[in-house]
Amino acid sequence: MKYKIIEISPVSGALGAEVSGVDLSEPVTKKALTEIKSAWLEHQVLFFRDQTLTPDQHVAFTKNFGELQGPGYMPTLDGYPNVYVQEYPGLYGGIVSDVNWHIDASFMEKPLKGAVLYALDVPDVGGDTAWVNLYAAYESLSKPMQKLCASLTAIHDNFHKNLTAVLETYGAKGYEMARKATPPNEHPLVCKHPETGKKCLFYSELLISHFKELTAEENKILKEFLQQHIQKPELYCRFKWENNSIAFWDNRCTAHKGIFDFGQSHRLMHRVAIQGETVPSK
Ligand SMILES: [Fe+2]
């Protein structure tokens, strides 16, 4: 038996596993942490149920995996600069397009390593989140398509699809500041995971404006193809939130999207993310 302390139940054939046998409000033992890290690398996104966490405990658990992301232009919890507040309806809903598939902050030189998302108040129905396995997204391409993708450089731009929302919420001055803080960056479309060494299709639909090497016409066609490709049901899992559920994903080999099917119902999540440690590379 690979895991002695935690129990693992995969949630789909693609990726994702529910973890039980651990209380994340307590300091996690070294042995349990080793198992969680290993399950995280293997399953790419881990889900925990019935965890009651204060913001301090949420921060403490996430710190086990690296340095935390500091405040940006998204709302954070008073007194907790690392706890991002994602609340619908509300300010957050007006400034992001996370209903598109994306790798969090893939526009950074070192995109986030991972994130721990905690549900405080979710609708009874709707508001699921889906994660796609970017290893499988690469592996399921034909060899010639893998070769083409491996030859491309993607430009990741925070304002590729968010520009209108940011301008409406913050105005031109706010946009200018945000533009300076988050300039576009380029990454290979096919990257090697720094820990597993496996290749993945580092495709962030929300943030990739274009591929440097292609013409406008070729970009349009390839982006349409990749968009269709990564949303194949056999490549993703879908998680139904309950209050006190947690999702902890590896942002280097997954993309995710929120499913906005809950109208005006209240949905409140806290997110603590782990800073990127490596520049994505081939
Ligand atoms: Fe996200």
Residues whose N, C-alpha, C, O or C-beta is under 5 A from the ligand:
A	BS01	LIG	D98 D104
